[in-house]
Amino acid sequence: MFDKLEKVKSRYQEISGLLSDPAIAGDQNEIIKLSKEFSDIEDIVKAYDNFLQTKKELEENKQLLYETSDQEMKELARQEQEILENRLSELESEVKELLIPEDPADSKNVIIEIRAGTGGDEASLFAADIYRMYTRYFEKKRWKVETIDFNDSSNPGGIKEVVLSVSGKNIYGDLKYESGVHRVQRIPETEAKGRVHTSAASVAVFPEAEDFDIVLNENDLKIDVFRSGGAGGQNVNKVETAIRITHIPTNIVVQCQDERSQLKNKLSAMKVLRSRLYELELEKRDKELSSQRKNMIKSGDRSDKIRTYNFPQNRLTDHRIGLTMYNLSEIMEGDLDEIIDKLKTADRAERLASTD
């Protein structure tokens, strides 16, 4: 741990010098990155300096206790030693907590995609329920939500997919645990014999990338313009405003048709593309760390089944941390804080253990 702390302190001093270097004064993106990194590690360095100072005082106190023959001085030194030892233990715990690396994307806004999975019509209805659950949660959080793409299902009340942009404070830090397959067990309204059916919806959460996070080469993009389908006003199917962008190196395809303006649709599609490419970079990082982590609460693999929603028993089970709750009806109304808090706590405990 102390080797890490020395490296952090050295990096802190290095960044301090770089920020005052005229050679990078004109590079605004570099200044933003360095300032963010400087701010992120400043508390760690200050806590470590306090630890080192307290450790030095404790050593001096022990030396005084060893050298003095005055009984009154010895008693005062023993009392001081106990205080310093307790303080040193507290500072060590504080430094260890601070040393847990924050996800650089936690403070970012997100792009969230909800899609019907296996299960036919029931899957599209469950996707709509998940969409409603999250929008209720966003309302409670007072986060701003914009619809980027929305595709109805042929089944009334169901959806094929919806893509949303959500903005506010520290959103990715809360929602990053939601990526994965959400499985539902319930009796469909059309089920005459009362049998429980199983279907699924997938959720993908991407941190919204800034321009300096991902730089796109126009030569890597294939942009198609087509006519919108579904709701959207008089220009639907008359004016080509919908945009589809293919990122050739990764074959990632995004589209947006929710806006009436071709330019707005293009800007929204580019935002989604940057975010998906940024998430790929984060996935690479997480895979490099996975060998050091026992469970990986957030695996980054959207094919993982993360939860089961059992309606007959009013039960929700999060399979990653073995959490079972019997308030599914409240959860479906957007009451997600307890689940998210428990996932964050489990993830932090796991990362804290990896610093030993």
KOLKE-537299 format. One record per atom (N, C-alpha, C): x, y, z. Coordinates in steps of 0.1 Angstrom, whole numbers, plus 5000, padded with zeros to 4 digits. Atoms other than C-alpha are relative to their C-alpha. Example, Ala and Ser with C-alpha at 12.3 -4.5 7.8 and 13.67 -1.06 7.14 Angstrom:
500949885000512349555078500950125000499149895000513749895071499250115008
This chain:
500849885000500050005000500950135000499249874999502750255009500850024987499449985013504550194976499050084990501049935008501250304959499950145004500149874995501050604981501250094996498949935004504550714973499950044985500249975015503750684935499050114998501149905001500550884940500650145003499549884996502451154958501050064990499149965011505151164931499350054988500949955012502451194904499450135003500649874996500851474924501050124998499049895002504051674924500350024986499749995015504651594887498950084994501149935006501151724878500150155004499849864995501752034899500950084991499049935009504752114878499550014986500649995014502952034845499050114998501149905001500052264853500650144999499349875001502552554855500950014989499150015011504452454824499450084988500549925011503952714796499849914987500150085012504352434770498749944998501350065001500952294778498950105002501049894997499152624786499050014989501049985011497552634752499249874997500850125002496252274753498949985010501149994990492952314770499549865004500450144997492051944768500949945010499050064991495251844785500050075014500149934987494852114812498849945008501250054994491351984819500349865006499750134995492551624822500950005012499049994989495551714844499350065013500749934988493351944867499149905007500950104995490851664871500849895008499150104993493651414880500650065013499449934988495251664904499050015011501049994990491951724922499649865006500350144995491251344924500949945010499050064991494451264942500550095011499549904990494851574963499749965014500450044986492951434993500849885005499250114996494951114992501450055005498749954996498251304993500050085013500149934987497051535022499949905011500250104989495851235042501349925002498850074999499151055035501150085007499149914993501151355046499750015015500450004986499151365078500449875007499650134995499850995083501550005003498650004998503551045079500450095011499649914990503651345102499649945014500450064988501751155129500949885004499050114997504050855125501350055005498749944995507051085130499850045014500349954987505451235161500049885010500150124991504850875175501449955002498650054998508450775169500850095009499449904991509651095186499649985015500650034987507351015215500649885007499450124996508650665218501450025005498649974996512150795219500150075013500149934988511251035246499749915012500450104990509650755266501249915004498850094997512850545263501150085007498849934995515250825272499850075013500249934987513551005301499949915012500150074988513850895336498950065010501049934992511251145350498749924999501350085000508150945360498850084995501149925004505851235354500050014985499849985014507251285319499649864993500350135005506950905313498549984999501550025000503250905322499450094989500649915011502551205299500349944986499650055013504451035271499249874997500950125002502450705276498650054995501349955004499250905274500050054985499949955013500451085243500249894990499850115009501550755228498749934996501350075003498050605231499250094991500749915009496550915215500549994985499350005013499050905186499749874993500250135006498650535180498549994995501450015005494850565178499850094988500149915011495250865155500649944987499350065011497750675133499149894994500850105005495350385130498850054992501149935007492450615120500550054986499549945012494650785094500449894990499750115009495850455080498749954993501350055005492150345075499550114990500549895009491350685059500850004987499150005012494350665035499649884991500350125007493350305026498750024992501349975007489750415018500250094988499749905011491050714997500749944989499150065011493450484978499149924990500850075009490550294963499750094988500249915012490450434927498650024997501349975004487350614918499949984985500250025014485950524884499950144994500049875006486750824862498750044993501249975007483450794845498850025010501150004991481350794877499250145000500749865000480551174875499350034987500549965013479451154839498549974998501450035004475951154824500049874993500150145006474750834807499150004988500950055011473250684776499549865005500550134996470950404786499149944989500750075010469550144762499249895006500850114995466649914770499449934988500550085012465749634746499249885005500750124998463249354746500949884997499250125002464949014749499249884996500750125003463848654747498650005007501350014993460148594754498950064992501049955008458248744725499350125005500849894996455348974733500250045015499849974986455848934770501350075003498749934998459549044767499850154996500249865004458349364749499350085011500749944989455949434777500950025012499049994989458649374803501050114998499149895003460949614785499350135002500749884997458249874787499950025015500149994986457849804824501450055006498749964996461649844829500250144997499949865005461550164809499350095010500849924990458750294832500750015013499350004987460650184863501250105001498949915000463750374853499650154999500549865002461850694842499550055014500549964987460150694876501250035010498849984992463550664893500750134996499449885004464950944872499250135004500949894995461951164881500350035015499749994986462651104918501350075002498749944999466251204913500150144994500049875007465251504893501150014989499150005011467551404865499350044987500549965013467051544830500149884990500150125009465951274804499650054986500349985014466051304766499949874993500250125008464751044742500850014987499250005012467250964715499449914989500750095009465450664699499049925007501150084993462250484706499349924989500650095009460850184688498949925007501150074995457350054696500149854996500250145005456549684695498749994993501350025006453749544674499049965010500950034989452349434707499650125008500449884994450249714722500550015015499549974986451949864753501549955001498650054999455349694745500950094992499049935007458549834732501149904995498950075004461349694711501350055006498849944994463949934723499850155002500049854998464450284737501450045004498749954996467650484740499850145006500249874993467750774765501450065004498949924994470251044775499650055013500349964987470251104812501150095006498949914995472051404827499650055014500149964986472551514863501349995007498850004992475051464891500349855003499550134997477151144894499149884996501050105004474750944873500649874997499450135004477050674859500449935012499750074988478250604894498949925006501150084995474750494903499549904990500650085009473550344871500949894993499150105007476650144859499749865004500350144996475449844879498749944994501250045006472249824859500249924987499850075013473849684827500049855002500150155000472949324820498649964996501350065004470049094814499150005013501049994989466949154836498949894996501050115003464748834838498750025008501349984993461048844846499349865000500950124999458848554859498650055005501349964997455148624858499049944991501150065008451748514845499550114990500449905010451048704812498450015000501449985000447548844808499349914991500650095010446948614778500149865004499850144996447848304798498749955007501350054995444648104803500149915012499850104990446047834825500750055012499349944988447848064850501449965001498650054999451347934841500950125001499049894999454348154850500949994988499149995012456348254819501350085004498749934998459948364818500450074988499449935012461248634795501050105006498849914996463948904796500050134992499749875007464949254787501550035003498649964997468549384784500150155002499749854998469849714797501550024998498649975002473049874786500150155005499749874995474450184804501450044996498749945005477250394788500250135007499649864996479050694803500050094988500049915011478450984781501350074998498649965003481751064765500150154996499749875004483151414762500850004987499350005013484751524729501549965002498550034998488251494745500249855005499950144996487451134758500249914987499950085012486950994723500150104988499849925012488251164691499649914988500450085012486451034660500650054987499549975013487951024626498949984990501250005010485351114599500249894990499850115010486950854576499649865005500450124994485950584600498549995001501550004998482250674598499349984987501050015011479550564574498750055004501249934995476550794577498949984989501250025009473150704562498950085005501249924996470150924561498849934994501250075004466650774559498850075006501249944995463050854566499649945013500350054987461850824601498749914999501250084999459250574611499350025014500749984987456650584639499650145003500549874996455450884658501150114998499049905002457151214651499650124993500449875007455051474633499749984985500450015014453951554598501149964990499050035010457351514583500549855000499750145000457551144592499749934987500250075013458050934561499950094988500049915011458251244540501350074998498749945000461551404549501149915006498950094995464851214554500750075011499449944988465751324589500849905009499450104991466750994606501449984995498650025002470450924609500449865005499350124995472350594611501550014997498649995001476050594618500749875003499250124998478350294614501550045002498649984997481750304630500849884994499450115008483750094605501049925008499050084993486649984628499449905009500650094990484349834654498749944996501350045005481149784633498950035010501149954991479149964660499150094992501149935008475850094645499150075010500949924992473850374661499150084991500949925008470850554649499150095009500949914993468550844659499050054990501149945008465150944645499050075008501049944991463451104674499850154997500149865002464151464664499550024985500449975014462651634633501150064992498949945007465951794625501149894997498950095004468551594606501350035008498849964992471351784624499949965014500150044986469951724658500149855002499950145000469551354650501549954999498650035002473151344638500850025013499349974988474451514670499749905011500450104990472451274692500749864997499450125004473750974672501550005003498549994997477351094675500249995015499850014985476851134713499949855004500150144997475750774715501249924996498950075006478550654693501350025009498849974992481250834714499849925013500250074987479650684746500349854999499850145001479650334733501549974998498550025001483350364722500750025013499449974987484250514755499849885010500350114991482550224773500949884996499150105004484649984752501450015007498749974993487750154766499949965015500250034986486350114801500049855003500150154999485649744795501449944999498650055001489249684785500750025013499449984987490349844817499549915011500650084990487949644838500549854998499550145003489149314821501449995006498650014995492749404831500049995015500150004985491549454867499449875005500850114995489349144868500849895006499150104994492248914876500350035015499849964987492649114908498850005009501349984993488949124917499349865001500650144998487048824931498749984993501450025005483448884919499750094988500449905010483349194897498550035000501449964999480049344907499550064987500349945013480149544875500949934990499150085009481449294849500250074987500049945013480749514819499549904989500550095009479349204802498550015000501549985000475749284791499349874998500750125001475048924785499749935013500250064987475148844822498650025005501349994994471848774839500350065014499749934987471949024868498949995010501150004991468449014882498849914995501250075003465248814884498850085007501249934995461848994889498949905001501150114998459348734903498850075005501249934997455948894902499049925009500950074991453848614918500450015015499549994987456148634949500450145005499649874997456649004948501550015004498650014996460348924949501050044989498949975009463449064933501349945006498750064996466848884934501050064991498849955007470149044924501049895002499150125000472348744915501450035003498649974998475648924918500450015014499649984986475548994955499049915009500950094993472848734965499050085008501049924994470349004974498649964996501550035002466648914978499250105007500949904994463949174984498649964997501450045002460249124988499150134999500849885002459049474977500050044985499949985015458949434939499150104995501049905005455849644935500550145002499449874998457649944950501250024991498949995009460749874930499650044986500549985013458749874898499550144999500549865000457550224908501250105001498849925000461250344907500750015013499350004987462250274943501349914999498850085002465750164934501250045009498849954992467950344960500649895008499450104992468350054983500849904993499350095008469349814956501450064996498849945005471850054941501050035011499049984989473350144975500749875005499450134996473849774984501049964989499150035011475549724950501350085001498849914998477850024956500849965012499350044988478649904991500849874997499350125003479549554978501250024991498949985010481649684950501250075008499049934992483549924974500749905009499350104991484249644999500949914992499250095008485549424971501350074995498949925004487849704959500950035011499249974988488949784994500949875003499350124997489949414999501249984990498950025010492049424967501250095002498949914997494249704981500949945011499250064989495549475009501349954994
